[in-house]
């Protein structure tokens, strides 16, 4: 039967995995947010927005 791993080895593997996941999250994140516009932002001026149709479910 296989010998169980020592506690230090298991803790080292868990710590290394956490560091690797956090490192990959920072490595593969997109560039700065300043040059990219918000995708959800409405670019239409408020004066041209139509009011909802009577009887619709729009808020």
RAKAZI-V400190 format. One record per helix or strand of 2 or more residues. SS is the DSSP state (H for helix, E for strand). FROM is the first residue (numbers start at 0). LEN is the number of residues. If there is no record, write none. Layout:
ss=[SS & SS]
from=[FROM & FROM]
len=[LEN & LEN]
This chain:
ss=[H & H]
from=[6 & 45]
len=[21 & 3]
